Each structure stands twice: as structure tokens, then as C-alpha cells.
């Protein structure tokens, strides 16, 4: 026991004889080692994946130039978002920039079809008019026009306004996934 005390005293004595510059370096190295250990302990990955795992189904929304911030598109997007959380389906939207004409919007609708969207929703006058005018050209695609009449062939119409829109869209997208 006495030898251990002598060794410890000798070690402290050697430390006191070091210049302040060396003592500061040793203290900084010890602090960095402790901080690194704490960071390593806190940042170890958990068993749960952090990224959402989606299924191989896409629901797409065609909107006017305001995108999902538009008055007609916002509740539709909310319903799509809810359905995505429930079913893990991917959702995306495409806003039509430029002139608000069916001729201008038609290529944007075609690009959603080419992206293999399982269901394409249209919100707002421009988008619904474009789908109604062009749906026959895309016989294999499934369309939903929200707030407009005119269900034909591969187009389903949802006549809802206000609060029921997100609920109706959530049901439609969820049903399309299954």
C-alpha cells in the first residue's frame, strides 16, 4: 500500500514539474477523449430504420401553378398525405407552370402517366379540365377529378368540398393501393 502511495505522489510531482503548456495539452487531450466517448455513445445507430419504407405504388396529383398551396389542391394533398402514412404509398404532385390552358397542361399529365402513377388525382379547374379532355388517350391510367363532375371510363369524379375532401381522398387512395 505504501508503495502505491509513493508512486502516486511521484506521478503528481512529475505532473507539477511539467510546463503549463504541457499540462493544458494533456487536459485538452483528456477532454477530447471524454467528449468523443460521449458522442460515440449517444450517436450509435438504433435498430429502427430512420427512412420510411414505401411500397411500390405512387399516387400523383396534378395542380395548377400554385401547387399544393392552392385552395383546391391543399385538401386533396392532405388526404393523399394521410393515405401515404396509412399505406406507405409514395405521393407526389406536379404543378403546371405557364398559361392555364389544357394544351399547356396536357404534357404534364402525360409525364405523370409515364411515371407509372397508380392513380392520378386532379385538383382545380385546369387540372380537372385537362384530365377530362385527355383521359381517353391514356386508357390504362386511373384518374380521379376532385370537385368536378364527369366520371367516364377511367375517370372517377369526387364531388366533395370543404372538410370531407381529405377524408374522401384518403379513402380513394387507400382503396387504390389495396
N, C-alpha and C positions, 0 to 999 in steps of 0.2 A: 504494500500500500504506500509506504513511504517513497519507494522508487517512482511510482506513478505520479505522486505529488511533485517530486523533484523534476521529472520530465515535463510535466505541465508548466511548472514555474519557469523552466528553461525555455520552453516554447514561447511563453508570453514575453519573456525577457528578450528573445530574438526578435519577436514582432515589434516590440517597443523600440528596438535599435534600428528598424527599417525607417527609411526616409518617409515623410508624409505622402510623397508622390507614389511610392510603392504600396503603402497602406491603402490609399484611395483606389489604386488599380485592383488590389485584391478584393476590396469591399465591392467595387463595381462588378467584378467577375462573379462573386458570390451572389450578388443581387440579380444579375442577368441569368445565372443558373437557376435560381429560385423562380424567377418570373417565367423562364422558359418551361420549367416543370409544371407550373400552374397553368400556363396556356395550353400545354400539351394535354394536361388532364381535362381541361374544360372543352377543348376543341376536338376531342376524339369523336369520330363519326358514330352516330347512333345506328341501330339496326333498321330503323324505319327509313324508307327512301324519301327524299325531300321533294322530288319532282313527281307531279301527278302522272299516273299511267293511264293513257287514253286507250279506248277501244278503236277499232278500225272503222269508224263511222264519223262522217262530217255532216253537220248541219250548217248551211250557209244563209246569209242574209244579204239581200240586195237593197241598197238605200239610195237616197238622193245625196247631194254633195255634203249635207250636214252629217252624214254617217250615223252612228248610233246615238249621237247627241240630239238628233232631230226629234220633234214632237211625236211623230208616228212611229219611228223606229225604236225609241228608248224602251217602251214597254215590251216590244217584241224581243229586243235583245235581253231584257231582264228575264223573260220566260225561257229564252234559249240558255241563258247562264244557269238558271235553276235546273233545267233539264240536264245540262252538262255535269253539274255537281252530282246529280242523282244517278246518271247513267254512265258517266265518264266519256261521253261522246265529245269529239272536238267541235268547236264552234268557231266560225269566222264570219266577217262581214266584208262587203266590198261597196264602197261609196262611188257613185257615178259623178265624176267631175265634169265641168263644162256645161254646155247647153242642156237644159232639162227637156230633151226630146227622146222619143222612143228609138229613133235611129241612132242617136248617140249612146243610149244605154244598152242597146242590143249586144254589142261586143262584150260588154261587161257581164251580161247574163251568160253569154256563151262561154266566157272564161270560168264561171262558176260550174257550169256543166262539165267542162274539160277537167276541172279539179276533182271530179267524181264525188260531188257532194251528194249524200244520200237523200237529202231533202233540201230544197231551196225555198226560202221564205222571202216574200216581198212586202215591204212596208212603205207606205206613202204613194201618192198618185203616180209619180214617174215609174217607180218600180213595179207597181201592180199593173199599170198600163202596158209596160214592156213585157211582163210575163204573160198577160192575157193575149197580147198580139203575137208572141213568139213561141209559146209553149208547144204548139203542134210541130215546130221544127225540131224539137228535142223530145221525141216520143218516149225515150226510156227514162227521162228525168221526172222526178216528182216535185211539184210546186205547191206552195201554199200562199195565197194572197190574203193579206190581213186588212180588214176594213173595206173590202170591195166584194161585189157580187160577181158571179160568173164562173161557177165551177163547171169545168168541161174536161173530159178525158183525164189528163194527167195534172189538172189544176184543181185544188181544193180551196174553197173560199171560207174564210172565217169572218163572220160579221159580228165583231165584238168591239167595244170601245170602253175606254176608262180602265177601271181596276180589273175586269175579267180578262183583259188581253194577256198579261203574263201567265195567268193560270191556264188559259186555253192553249197558248203556245207551248207551255211546258208539257201539257198532256199530249199535244200533237207530236212534238219532237221525241218525247219518251216512247210513245207508241211506235214511231218510225224506227227507233233503234231496235226494238224487240221484234 
